[in-house]
Amino acid sequence: DTEVTQTPKHLVMGMTNKKSLKCEQHMGHRAMYWYKQKAKKPPELMFVYSYEKLSINESVPSRFSPECPNSSLLNLHLHALQPEDSALYLCASSQAEKLFFGSGTQLSVL
Amino acid sequence: AQKVTQAQTEISVVEKEDVTLDCVYETRDTTYYLFWYKQPPSGELVFLIRRNSFDEQNEISGRYSWNFQKSTSSFNFTITASQVVDSAVYFCALSEALGAGSYQLTFGKGTKLSVIP
């Protein structure tokens, strides 16, 4: 299994909603990542988990809250988002320097 | 600081033409890794190739080939006999070790390739 699976594929939410994005991998990778990608831009790193501990937070607003319940799962909890947070959210895991990406969650905030 | 430059924003070619996507990078590290990823409209970033800084051999995989030149800090990607399925955004990226087994990718801005039938 060489896949990173993300759910849901699409999400529409209001600014007062609370939702979660989920990411799962079964490749035994111990580093997992959240990236944000705006339209026509490259992905930007948000968070890095290494051995289930948050190691990097790239100055992301607190309305985004990551969680790593175990070595295979990575969640991104969303609360009180703004319309400018609409983007493609990509999860990745890595074996050494090679990152494997999921197909992303396309998020629209109304 | 690391930097990746993809000067070509968009390229259009007619099917069966060859096309080269340019990538120039900057890094102070002596050991580093370069990547190319493909992003079709579906959104997933598909890994194409990884090259470490000590291996300057060119690589060919089917219709894809890569030319790594350390002297000019370039890592160019050529598609031979392009097909409509090659239409996508292609990202060149440079890897930096963050520690504890994690890595950060610095992406170029991407090149959108459109292959016209």
Interface residues (C-beta under 8 A of the other chain):
Chain A: R30 A31 Y33 K40 K41 P42 P43 L45 V48 Y49 S50 Y51 S55 I56 L88 L90 A92 S94 A96 E97 K98 L99 F100 F101 G102 S103 G104 Q106
Chain B: Y33 F35 Y37 S42 G43 E44 L45 V46 F47 R50 F91 S95 A97 L98 G99 A100 G101 S102 Y103 Q104 L105 F107 G108 K109 G110
